Amino acid sequence: MKKLPELLAPAGTLDAFKTAILYGADAIYAGLPGFSMRARAKITTDEVKQGIELAHEAGKKVYLAFNLFAHERDFVNMPRVSETINYLKPDALIISDPGVMMWVRENHPSMPIHISTQANICSAESVKFWQKAGAKLCVLAREVSHEEFKVIREKCPDIGLEIFVHGAMCMSYSGRCLLSNFITGRPANRGACAQLCRWKYDVILRECESGIEMPLEEDERGAYIMNSKDLCLMPRLREVIEAGPDSLKIEGRNRSEYYVGSVVHAYRGALDTYVRNPDNFDPEPFMAELNRLETRGYTTAFFDGALGSDAHNYETTRSSSDWQAAGVITAVDSEKITLELRNEIKTGDEITFLLPGIDTGISVVLAQIINAKNEEILPKLSAGQHNSLIIPRKWINSSVSNKFVPYVLAYKHK
């Protein structure tokens, strides 16, 4: 049996760091404003430092994204970047720019380097190029098919290979979209993408010598002509594992802790289940969990080669899920659980806790809504301003109640 690949989770906040660790990620990647693609990162340098320390205490690794395409002005700031690297002590840097890589090799020669998906690596020859330049691992482009991956793996046996298995897809080539920069002035490579691929478009037709240019059918809502569904390789996970990748990457440094925890929980469970019985591995129970997330629908994208007709959703960008995040546990004691809300909760709602290391969620019907601020009984409580409710432990009939710790997630039916 092939070695089980690393499960790599995103962390755009300190809470996401903690959630990824709790739910079973082997490694975490994060970025800083001005340091990577995340120009609008919500996490500070000190919070990343705390996240790295927590991860290392749990035996996990942390990779720091340094995958901007650098201009001359960026190299002026490199002394400050060096200080940050020395302060954070990540396990590797994720890089896409050859000039940045050369700078790292000269100034941080012992730092492992991973080549970002932004480098658009689609062949064994490209992998070998980066390996000779000093890379320890290459993140292959999402556009690489499964058959191509197997060829690359065979030709490049002694370097780490990482692939995306879950998350948003770019209409353009692995995050290299110029539409956002051109139309709104917000550069996608700096993490400020305006996501023009999710916009609704009205197409103006004009006559030309050959007839009408760009015919397009649409209704009163317009048409979402560039709206890709989200990548999900869970249905093909057995094939993915057996092809021998070193790391499976989940997209989402701008995602909530609910998203991070849910996706990590599903893939962790699937990987561990595969190890126990690879010949009879069934992805369906784990797909049921992923289907509870807010998603644009799922596609296996380029796994089988060219995109199929089901890879895009031309009608809407709204979530196809009937479920939504209820909240995140922030405090636990012997008598009660405190749940900070992510959506409105009302009396009679049933919420389900997603417990780390356990396949089946634990559900509870809320007989009362108890405001955690003053223990007032309310008919409903909205999210925002750290609004939280109290759930007495006696409401929960569970033999695994010790799993209720901070950052355990809860979801509910819409």
C-alpha positions as a LaTeX table, in Angstrom:
\begin{tabular}{lrrr}
\hline
Residue & $x$ (\AA) & $y$ (\AA) & $z$ (\AA) \\
\hline
Met1 & 0.00 & 0.00 & 0.00 \\
Lys2 & 1.18 & 3.50 & $-0.85$ \\
Lys3 & 2.32 & 5.80 & 1.93 \\
Leu4 & $-0.55$ & 7.95 & 3.12 \\
Pro5 & $-0.11$ & 11.55 & 1.89 \\
Glu6 & 0.03 & 14.56 & 4.18 \\
Leu7 & $-3.27$ & 16.41 & 4.64 \\
Leu8 & $-2.55$ & 20.13 & 4.25 \\
Ala9 & $-5.10$ & 22.67 & 5.51 \\
Pro10 & $-5.39$ & 26.45 & 5.10 \\
Ala11 & $-5.41$ & 28.96 & 7.96 \\
Gly12 & $-6.38$ & 32.57 & 7.38 \\
Thr13 & $-7.04$ & 33.22 & 11.07 \\
Leu14 & $-5.70$ & 31.96 & 14.38 \\
Asp15 & $-9.03$ & 30.21 & 15.00 \\
Ala16 & $-8.62$ & 28.36 & 11.68 \\
Phe17 & $-5.14$ & 27.29 & 12.82 \\
Lys18 & $-6.59$ & 25.81 & 15.99 \\
Thr19 & $-9.48$ & 24.18 & 14.15 \\
Ala20 & $-7.24$ & 22.58 & 11.52 \\
Ile21 & $-5.03$ & 21.13 & 14.26 \\
Leu22 & $-8.02$ & 19.83 & 16.23 \\
Tyr23 & $-9.68$ & 18.15 & 13.25 \\
Gly24 & $-6.62$ & 16.27 & 12.04 \\
Ala25 & $-4.55$ & 18.23 & 9.51 \\
Asp26 & $-0.95$ & 17.04 & 9.22 \\
Ala27 & 0.26 & 20.46 & 8.12 \\
Ile28 & $-1.06$ & 24.00 & 7.74 \\
Tyr29 & $-0.26$ & 26.81 & 5.33 \\
Ala30 & $-0.76$ & 30.50 & 6.01 \\
Gly31 & 0.13 & 33.87 & 4.54 \\
Leu32 & 0.69 & 37.44 & 5.67 \\
Pro33 & $-0.34$ & 40.77 & 4.08 \\
Gly34 & 2.32 & 41.91 & 1.63 \\
Phe35 & 4.12 & 38.59 & 2.04 \\
Ser36 & 2.04 & 36.40 & $-0.24$ \\
Met37 & $-1.15$ & 36.25 & $-2.26$ \\
Arg38 & $-3.14$ & 37.35 & 0.77 \\
Ala39 & $-3.07$ & 41.16 & 0.59 \\
Arg40 & $-6.14$ & 41.25 & 2.82 \\
Ala41 & $-5.13$ & 38.54 & 5.26 \\
Lys42 & $-7.01$ & 38.64 & 8.57 \\
Ile43 & $-4.12$ & 37.21 & 10.56 \\
Thr44 & $-1.26$ & 39.14 & 12.11 \\
Thr45 & 2.39 & 38.16 & 12.31 \\
Asp46 & 2.09 & 37.47 & 16.04 \\
Glu47 & $-0.98$ & 35.30 & 15.47 \\
Val48 & 0.88 & 33.29 & 12.83 \\
Lys49 & 3.70 & 32.88 & 15.34 \\
Gln50 & 1.22 & 31.59 & 17.92 \\
Gly51 & $-0.35$ & 29.28 & 15.33 \\
Ile52 & 3.06 & 27.86 & 14.39 \\
Glu53 & 3.89 & 27.22 & 18.05 \\
Leu54 & 0.55 & 25.47 & 18.60 \\
Ala55 & 1.07 & 23.36 & 15.48 \\
His56 & 4.59 & 22.36 & 16.49 \\
Glu57 & 3.38 & 21.40 & 19.96 \\
Ala58 & 0.86 & 19.09 & 18.26 \\
Gly59 & 3.52 & 17.62 & 15.96 \\
Lys60 & 2.21 & 19.44 & 12.88 \\
Lys61 & 4.12 & 21.45 & 10.27 \\
Val62 & 3.42 & 24.97 & 9.02 \\
Tyr63 & 4.31 & 26.32 & 5.59 \\
Leu64 & 4.40 & 30.08 & 5.05 \\
Ala65 & 3.17 & 31.38 & 1.70 \\
Phe66 & 5.68 & 33.76 & 0.11 \\
Asn67 & 4.24 & 33.34 & $-3.38$ \\
Leu68 & 3.89 & 36.88 & $-4.64$ \\
Phe69 & 5.39 & 37.81 & $-8.01$ \\
Ala70 & 7.85 & 40.39 & $-6.77$ \\
His71 & 8.43 & 43.86 & $-8.26$ \\
Glu72 & 11.55 & 45.91 & $-7.62$ \\
Arg73 & 9.80 & 47.67 & $-4.75$ \\
Asp74 & 9.27 & 44.32 & $-3.04$ \\
Phe75 & 12.96 & 43.52 & $-2.95$ \\
Val76 & 13.58 & 46.80 & $-1.12$ \\
Asn77 & 11.57 & 45.33 & 1.77 \\
Met78 & 13.43 & 42.01 & 1.89 \\
Pro79 & 15.42 & 42.83 & 5.07 \\
Arg80 & 12.08 & 43.13 & 6.91 \\
Val81 & 10.96 & 39.85 & 5.32 \\
Ser82 & 14.11 & 38.17 & 6.62 \\
Glu83 & 13.33 & 39.33 & 10.12 \\
Thr84 & 9.82 & 37.91 & 9.81 \\
Ile85 & 11.08 & 34.53 & 8.58 \\
Asn86 & 13.58 & 34.32 & 11.44 \\
Tyr87 & 10.87 & 35.28 & 13.94 \\
Leu88 & 8.23 & 32.83 & 12.70 \\
Lys89 & 10.47 & 29.84 & 11.95 \\
Pro90 & 8.11 & 28.07 & 9.53 \\
Asp91 & 8.85 & 24.56 & 8.28 \\
Ala92 & 8.99 & 25.72 & 4.65 \\
Leu93 & 8.33 & 28.71 & 2.40 \\
Ile94 & 5.89 & 28.47 & $-0.51$ \\
Ile95 & 7.39 & 30.39 & $-3.45$ \\
Ser96 & 6.44 & 31.07 & $-7.08$ \\
Asp97 & 8.87 & 33.77 & $-8.25$ \\
Pro98 & 12.36 & 32.62 & $-9.42$ \\
Gly99 & 13.89 & 35.87 & $-8.14$ \\
Val100 & 12.36 & 35.36 & $-4.71$ \\
Met101 & 13.62 & 31.80 & $-4.69$ \\
Met102 & 17.15 & 32.95 & $-5.48$ \\
Trp103 & 16.90 & 35.51 & $-2.66$ \\
Val104 & 15.75 & 32.82 & $-0.19$ \\
Arg105 & 18.54 & 30.46 & $-1.23$ \\
Glu106 & 21.08 & 33.22 & $-0.61$ \\
Asn107 & 19.64 & 34.59 & 2.63 \\
His108 & 18.00 & 31.52 & 4.20 \\
Pro109 & 19.95 & 28.60 & 2.72 \\
Ser110 & 18.62 & 26.01 & 5.17 \\
Met111 & 14.94 & 26.91 & 4.64 \\
Pro112 & 12.99 & 24.23 & 2.69 \\
Ile113 & 11.23 & 25.61 & $-0.38$ \\
His114 & 7.91 & 24.49 & $-1.82$ \\
Ile115 & 6.99 & 25.76 & $-5.29$ \\
Ser116 & 3.52 & 27.30 & $-5.38$ \\
Thr117 & 0.67 & 26.39 & $-7.69$ \\
Gln118 & 1.18 & 29.95 & $-8.98$ \\
Ala119 & 4.22 & 28.64 & $-10.87$ \\
Asn120 & 1.79 & 26.59 & $-13.01$ \\
Ile121 & 3.82 & 23.38 & $-12.98$ \\
Cys122 & 2.28 & 20.96 & $-15.48$ \\
Ser123 & 5.14 & 18.65 & $-16.50$ \\
Ala124 & 7.98 & 16.54 & $-15.19$ \\
Glu125 & 10.46 & 18.82 & $-16.92$ \\
Ser126 & 9.21 & 21.80 & $-14.92$ \\
Val127 & 9.41 & 19.77 & $-11.71$ \\
Lys128 & 13.01 & 18.83 & $-12.52$ \\
Phe129 & 13.84 & 22.50 & $-13.21$ \\
Trp130 & 12.62 & 23.56 & $-9.77$ \\
Gln131 & 14.24 & 20.54 & $-8.13$ \\
Lys132 & 17.63 & 21.53 & $-9.58$ \\
Ala133 & 17.01 & 25.06 & $-8.30$ \\
Gly134 & 16.67 & 23.68 & $-4.78$ \\
Ala135 & 12.96 & 22.96 & $-4.28$ \\
Lys136 & 11.95 & 20.23 & $-1.85$ \\
Leu137 & 8.34 & 20.00 & $-3.11$ \\
Cys138 & 6.30 & 21.19 & $-6.09$ \\
Val139 & 2.60 & 22.04 & $-5.96$ \\
Leu140 & 1.23 & 20.97 & $-9.32$ \\
Ala141 & $-1.22$ & 23.15 & $-11.22$ \\
Arg142 & $-4.90$ & 22.28 & $-10.90$ \\
Glu143 & $-4.90$ & 21.83 & $-14.68$ \\
Val144 & $-2.79$ & 18.64 & $-14.42$ \\
Ser145 & $-4.88$ & 15.53 & $-15.09$ \\
His146 & $-4.60$ & 12.34 & $-13.06$ \\
Glu147 & $-2.88$ & 10.50 & $-15.92$ \\
Glu148 & $-0.39$ & 13.35 & $-16.27$ \\
Phe149 & 0.26 & 13.23 & $-12.53$ \\
Lys150 & 1.14 & 9.55 & $-12.71$ \\
Val151 & 3.67 & 10.24 & $-15.47$ \\
Ile152 & 5.19 & 13.10 & $-13.46$ \\
Arg153 & 5.36 & 10.90 & $-10.36$ \\
Glu154 & 7.19 & 8.16 & $-12.27$ \\
Lys155 & 9.69 & 10.60 & $-13.80$ \\
Cys156 & 10.21 & 12.54 & $-10.54$ \\
Pro157 & 10.36 & 9.92 & $-7.75$ \\
Asp158 & 12.66 & 11.80 & $-5.38$ \\
Ile159 & 10.88 & 15.14 & $-4.88$ \\
Gly160 & 7.67 & 15.95 & $-3.04$ \\
Leu161 & 4.56 & 16.42 & $-5.18$ \\
Glu162 & 1.46 & 18.17 & $-3.88$ \\
Ile163 & $-1.98$ & 18.41 & $-5.48$ \\
Phe164 & $-5.19$ & 20.27 & $-4.68$ \\
Val165 & $-8.06$ & 17.99 & $-3.71$ \\
His166 & $-10.70$ & 20.46 & $-2.54$ \\
Gly167 & $-11.72$ & 24.11 & $-2.87$ \\
Ala168 & $-12.56$ & 26.94 & $-5.21$ \\
Met169 & $-11.46$ & 26.82 & $-8.84$ \\
Cys170 & $-10.25$ & 29.80 & $-10.84$ \\
Met171 & $-11.84$ & 30.43 & $-14.22$ \\
Ser172 & $-8.37$ & 31.58 & $-15.26$ \\
Tyr173 & $-5.15$ & 29.61 & $-15.02$ \\
Ser174 & $-4.53$ & 28.66 & $-11.38$ \\
Gly175 & $-4.96$ & 32.11 & $-9.90$ \\
Arg176 & $-3.21$ & 34.02 & $-12.69$ \\
Cys177 & $-6.38$ & 35.89 & $-13.73$ \\
Leu178 & $-5.84$ & 39.42 & $-15.04$ \\
Leu179 & $-9.52$ & 40.41 & $-15.18$ \\
Ser180 & $-9.61$ & 41.63 & $-11.60$ \\
Asn181 & $-6.50$ & 43.78 & $-11.97$ \\
Phe182 & $-7.57$ & 45.17 & $-15.34$ \\
Ile183 & $-11.16$ & 46.04 & $-14.46$ \\
Thr184 & $-11.05$ & 46.87 & $-10.73$ \\
Gly185 & $-7.36$ & 47.49 & $-10.04$ \\
Arg186 & $-7.33$ & 44.66 & $-7.50$ \\
Pro187 & $-4.50$ & 42.19 & $-8.31$ \\
Ala188 & $-5.40$ & 38.52 & $-7.98$ \\
Asn189 & $-1.82$ & 37.47 & $-7.29$ \\
Arg190 & $-1.74$ & 39.75 & $-4.24$ \\
Gly191 & $-4.87$ & 38.14 & $-2.82$ \\
Ala192 & $-7.15$ & 41.07 & $-3.64$ \\
Cys193 & $-9.12$ & 39.33 & $-6.39$ \\
Ala194 & $-12.58$ & 40.82 & $-6.96$ \\
Gln195 & $-13.71$ & 37.40 & $-8.27$ \\
Leu196 & $-15.04$ & 38.66 & $-11.56$ \\
Cys197 & $-15.58$ & 35.05 & $-12.57$ \\
Arg198 & $-18.50$ & 35.02 & $-10.09$ \\
Trp199 & $-20.17$ & 38.11 & $-11.54$ \\
Lys200 & $-23.33$ & 38.07 & $-13.60$ \\
Tyr201 & $-22.78$ & 39.26 & $-17.18$ \\
Asp202 & $-25.05$ & 40.69 & $-19.83$ \\
Val203 & $-23.52$ & 40.17 & $-23.26$ \\
Ile204 & $-23.97$ & 42.84 & $-25.91$ \\
Leu205 & $-24.11$ & 41.30 & $-29.37$ \\
Arg206 & $-22.82$ & 43.01 & $-32.47$ \\
Glu207 & $-22.87$ & 42.24 & $-36.16$ \\
Cys208 & $-19.69$ & 41.23 & $-37.97$ \\
Glu209 & $-18.83$ & 39.85 & $-41.40$ \\
Ser210 & $-19.39$ & 36.26 & $-40.28$ \\
Gly211 & $-22.67$ & 36.98 & $-38.52$ \\
Ile212 & $-23.31$ & 37.63 & $-34.82$ \\
Glu213 & $-20.35$ & 37.48 & $-32.45$ \\
Met214 & $-20.53$ & 35.54 & $-29.18$ \\
Pro215 & $-24.13$ & 34.32 & $-29.11$ \\
Leu216 & $-25.26$ & 33.49 & $-25.57$ \\
Glu217 & $-28.53$ & 32.28 & $-24.12$ \\
Glu218 & $-29.56$ & 33.94 & $-20.87$ \\
Asp219 & $-32.65$ & 34.81 & $-18.86$ \\
Glu220 & $-33.63$ & 37.79 & $-16.74$ \\
Arg221 & $-30.92$ & 36.94 & $-14.21$ \\
Gly222 & $-28.12$ & 37.31 & $-16.72$ \\
Ala223 & $-25.60$ & 34.48 & $-17.09$ \\
Tyr224 & $-22.66$ & 33.37 & $-14.96$ \\
Ile225 & $-20.46$ & 32.46 & $-17.91$ \\
Met226 & $-17.22$ & 31.97 & $-15.90$ \\
Asn227 & $-18.56$ & 30.48 & $-12.66$ \\
Ser228 & $-16.73$ & 27.21 & $-11.95$ \\
Lys229 & $-18.04$ & 24.70 & $-9.46$ \\
Asp230 & $-15.75$ & 23.85 & $-6.55$ \\
Leu231 & $-13.08$ & 21.19 & $-6.85$ \\
Cys232 & $-13.75$ & 17.98 & $-4.92$ \\
Leu233 & $-11.67$ & 14.83 & $-5.46$ \\
Met234 & $-13.27$ & 12.86 & $-2.63$ \\
Pro235 & $-15.10$ & 10.60 & $-5.14$ \\
Arg236 & $-11.72$ & 9.71 & $-6.68$ \\
Leu237 & $-9.67$ & 9.72 & $-3.48$ \\
Arg238 & $-8.62$ & 6.08 & $-3.74$ \\
Glu239 & $-7.09$ & 6.72 & $-7.17$ \\
Val240 & $-5.45$ & 9.88 & $-5.86$ \\
Ile241 & $-3.80$ & 8.10 & $-2.92$ \\
Glu242 & $-2.62$ & 5.16 & $-5.01$ \\
Ala243 & $-0.89$ & 7.48 & $-7.50$ \\
Gly244 & 1.52 & 8.50 & $-4.75$ \\
Pro245 & 1.22 & 12.25 & $-4.00$ \\
Asp246 & 3.11 & 13.48 & $-0.94$ \\
Ser247 & 0.59 & 16.13 & 0.07 \\
Leu248 & $-3.13$ & 16.76 & $-0.47$ \\
Lys249 & $-4.00$ & 20.43 & $-0.32$ \\
Ile250 & $-7.27$ & 22.06 & 0.71 \\
Glu251 & $-7.85$ & 25.53 & $-0.74$ \\
Gly252 & $-9.19$ & 28.29 & 1.48 \\
Arg253 & $-7.02$ & 30.79 & 3.37 \\
Asn254 & $-9.97$ & 33.20 & 3.29 \\
Arg255 & $-12.41$ & 30.57 & 4.55 \\
Ser256 & $-14.06$ & 30.31 & 7.97 \\
Glu257 & $-13.03$ & 27.94 & 10.70 \\
Tyr258 & $-16.29$ & 26.07 & 10.02 \\
Tyr259 & $-15.21$ & 25.38 & 6.45 \\
Val260 & $-11.67$ & 24.44 & 7.44 \\
Gly261 & $-12.76$ & 22.10 & 10.23 \\
Ser262 & $-15.48$ & 20.43 & 8.16 \\
Val263 & $-13.30$ & 19.74 & 5.12 \\
Val264 & $-10.34$ & 18.58 & 7.20 \\
His265 & $-12.64$ & 16.31 & 9.24 \\
Ala266 & $-14.04$ & 14.72 & 6.07 \\
Tyr267 & $-10.69$ & 14.09 & 4.39 \\
Arg268 & $-9.03$ & 12.98 & 7.63 \\
Gly269 & $-11.78$ & 10.45 & 8.15 \\
Ala270 & $-11.57$ & 9.29 & 4.55 \\
Leu271 & $-7.78$ & 8.87 & 4.61 \\
Asp272 & $-7.86$ & 6.94 & 7.88 \\
Thr273 & $-10.71$ & 4.75 & 6.63 \\
Tyr274 & $-8.79$ & 4.00 & 3.44 \\
Val275 & $-5.77$ & 2.86 & 5.48 \\
Arg276 & $-7.89$ & 0.42 & 7.47 \\
Asn277 & $-9.48$ & $-1.20$ & 4.40 \\
Pro278 & $-8.22$ & 0.16 & 1.06 \\
Asp279 & $-9.92$ & $-2.46$ & $-1.09$ \\
Asn280 & $-13.39$ & $-1.55$ & 0.18 \\
Phe281 & $-12.99$ & 2.19 & 0.60 \\
Asp282 & $-16.29$ & 4.04 & 0.07 \\
Pro283 & $-16.20$ & 7.84 & $-0.29$ \\
Glu284 & $-19.96$ & 8.34 & $-0.02$ \\
Pro285 & $-20.20$ & 8.89 & 3.77 \\
Phe286 & $-17.57$ & 11.59 & 3.51 \\
Met287 & $-19.25$ & 13.20 & 0.51 \\
Ala288 & $-22.39$ & 13.53 & 2.64 \\
Glu289 & $-20.35$ & 15.59 & 5.08 \\
Leu290 & $-18.88$ & 17.80 & 2.33 \\
Asn291 & $-22.35$ & 18.35 & 0.87 \\
Arg292 & $-23.39$ & 20.08 & 4.09 \\
Leu293 & $-20.96$ & 22.91 & 3.34 \\
Glu294 & $-21.98$ & 26.00 & 1.45 \\
Thr295 & $-20.73$ & 25.18 & $-2.02$ \\
Arg296 & $-21.32$ & 26.15 & $-5.64$ \\
Gly297 & $-21.61$ & 22.46 & $-6.45$ \\
Tyr298 & $-18.70$ & 20.09 & $-6.98$ \\
Thr299 & $-16.58$ & 19.04 & $-9.93$ \\
Thr300 & $-13.55$ & 16.79 & $-10.35$ \\
Ala301 & $-12.30$ & 19.50 & $-12.75$ \\
Phe302 & $-9.28$ & 18.35 & $-14.81$ \\
Phe303 & $-8.89$ & 14.97 & $-13.09$ \\
Asp304 & $-9.95$ & 13.07 & $-16.21$ \\
Gly305 & $-8.46$ & 15.55 & $-18.66$ \\
Ala306 & $-10.49$ & 18.26 & $-20.37$ \\
Leu307 & $-13.29$ & 19.88 & $-18.37$ \\
Gly308 & $-16.70$ & 18.30 & $-18.77$ \\
Ser309 & $-19.98$ & 20.14 & $-19.31$ \\
Asp310 & $-20.79$ & 19.83 & $-15.61$ \\
Ala311 & $-17.76$ & 21.82 & $-14.41$ \\
His312 & $-19.49$ & 25.21 & $-14.45$ \\
Asn313 & $-22.71$ & 26.56 & $-13.00$ \\
Tyr314 & $-24.14$ & 29.11 & $-15.43$ \\
Glu315 & $-27.26$ & 29.89 & $-13.40$ \\
Thr316 & $-26.18$ & 31.02 & $-9.94$ \\
Thr317 & $-23.25$ & 31.47 & $-7.57$ \\
Arg318 & $-25.39$ & 30.72 & $-4.52$ \\
Ser319 & $-24.72$ & 27.72 & $-2.35$ \\
Ser320 & $-26.48$ & 24.49 & $-3.27$ \\
Ser321 & $-26.38$ & 23.22 & 0.33 \\
Asp322 & $-29.38$ & 22.99 & 2.66 \\
Trp323 & $-27.10$ & 23.33 & 5.69 \\
Gln324 & $-25.26$ & 26.20 & 7.30 \\
Ala325 & $-22.85$ & 26.85 & 10.12 \\
Ala326 & $-24.56$ & 27.16 & 13.48 \\
Gly327 & $-21.56$ & 28.17 & 15.55 \\
Val328 & $-18.27$ & 27.30 & 17.19 \\
Ile329 & $-17.77$ & 26.19 & 20.79 \\
Thr330 & $-15.72$ & 28.79 & 22.65 \\
Ala331 & $-15.91$ & 27.48 & 26.23 \\
Val332 & $-16.70$ & 24.22 & 28.01 \\
Asp333 & $-17.14$ & 23.28 & 31.66 \\
Ser334 & $-18.77$ & 20.43 & 33.55 \\
Glu335 & $-22.23$ & 22.00 & 33.38 \\
Lys336 & $-22.53$ & 23.77 & 30.04 \\
Ile337 & $-21.20$ & 24.47 & 26.56 \\
Thr338 & $-20.92$ & 28.01 & 25.17 \\
Leu339 & $-21.57$ & 28.27 & 21.44 \\
Glu340 & $-20.66$ & 31.47 & 19.58 \\
Leu341 & $-23.14$ & 31.86 & 16.74 \\
Arg342 & $-22.42$ & 32.07 & 13.02 \\
Asn343 & $-26.08$ & 32.19 & 11.98 \\
Glu344 & $-29.38$ & 32.91 & 13.71 \\
Ile345 & $-30.63$ & 30.19 & 16.07 \\
Lys346 & $-34.22$ & 29.87 & 17.30 \\
Thr347 & $-36.08$ & 27.69 & 19.79 \\
Gly348 & $-36.64$ & 24.19 & 18.45 \\
Asp349 & $-33.68$ & 24.22 & 16.05 \\
Glu350 & $-31.65$ & 21.03 & 15.92 \\
Ile351 & $-27.92$ & 21.52 & 15.74 \\
Thr352 & $-25.28$ & 18.87 & 15.15 \\
Phe353 & $-21.77$ & 18.97 & 16.58 \\
Leu354 & $-18.93$ & 17.84 & 14.34 \\
Leu355 & $-16.58$ & 16.06 & 16.72 \\
Pro356 & $-12.92$ & 15.45 & 15.85 \\
Gly357 & $-12.03$ & 11.81 & 15.30 \\
Ile358 & $-15.67$ & 10.69 & 15.26 \\
Asp359 & $-17.61$ & 9.97 & 12.05 \\
Thr360 & $-21.11$ & 10.53 & 13.44 \\
Gly361 & $-22.17$ & 13.96 & 14.66 \\
Ile362 & $-23.91$ & 14.50 & 18.01 \\
Ser363 & $-27.24$ & 16.31 & 17.68 \\
Val364 & $-29.30$ & 18.28 & 20.17 \\
Val365 & $-32.68$ & 20.05 & 19.87 \\
Leu366 & $-32.58$ & 23.45 & 21.53 \\
Ala367 & $-35.52$ & 23.50 & 23.92 \\
Gln368 & $-34.56$ & 27.02 & 24.94 \\
Ile369 & $-32.30$ & 29.77 & 23.63 \\
Ile370 & $-30.21$ & 30.88 & 26.61 \\
Asn371 & $-28.23$ & 34.04 & 25.99 \\
Ala372 & $-24.70$ & 33.51 & 27.32 \\
Lys373 & $-24.30$ & 37.19 & 28.22 \\
Asn374 & $-27.04$ & 37.29 & 30.84 \\
Glu375 & $-28.73$ & 33.84 & 30.74 \\
Glu376 & $-31.91$ & 35.49 & 29.43 \\
Ile377 & $-34.33$ & 33.09 & 27.72 \\
Leu378 & $-35.06$ & 34.28 & 24.16 \\
Pro379 & $-37.15$ & 32.98 & 21.25 \\
Lys380 & $-34.13$ & 33.38 & 18.96 \\
Leu381 & $-30.65$ & 34.85 & 18.88 \\
Ser382 & $-28.85$ & 36.32 & 15.90 \\
Ala383 & $-25.17$ & 36.03 & 15.04 \\
Gly384 & $-22.73$ & 38.93 & 15.28 \\
Gln385 & $-21.07$ & 40.87 & 18.10 \\
His386 & $-19.84$ & 37.55 & 19.53 \\
Asn387 & $-23.41$ & 36.57 & 20.44 \\
Ser388 & $-23.35$ & 33.19 & 22.14 \\
Leu389 & $-25.83$ & 30.78 & 23.67 \\
Ile390 & $-25.53$ & 28.28 & 26.50 \\
Ile391 & $-26.26$ & 24.59 & 25.96 \\
Pro392 & $-26.59$ & 22.65 & 29.23 \\
Arg393 & $-24.64$ & 19.39 & 29.07 \\
Lys394 & $-27.66$ & 17.49 & 30.42 \\
Trp395 & $-29.38$ & 18.15 & 27.07 \\
Ile396 & $-26.75$ & 16.01 & 25.36 \\
Asn397 & $-26.93$ & 12.27 & 25.79 \\
Ser398 & $-23.48$ & 11.32 & 24.59 \\
Ser399 & $-20.75$ & 8.94 & 25.72 \\
Val400 & $-18.18$ & 11.11 & 23.92 \\
Ser401 & $-18.95$ & 14.36 & 25.71 \\
Asn402 & $-15.26$ & 14.82 & 26.51 \\
Lys403 & $-14.82$ & 15.69 & 22.82 \\
Phe404 & $-16.61$ & 18.98 & 23.42 \\
Val405 & $-13.68$ & 21.36 & 23.52 \\
Pro406 & $-13.12$ & 24.89 & 22.12 \\
Tyr407 & $-13.26$ & 25.08 & 18.31 \\
Val408 & $-15.65$ & 22.15 & 17.93 \\
Leu409 & $-18.08$ & 23.13 & 15.17 \\
Ala410 & $-21.86$ & 22.91 & 14.95 \\
Tyr411 & $-24.14$ & 23.09 & 11.92 \\
Lys412 & $-27.90$ & 23.23 & 11.34 \\
His413 & $-30.44$ & 22.76 & 8.59 \\
Lys414 & $-31.50$ & 25.98 & 6.91 \\
\hline
\end{tabular}
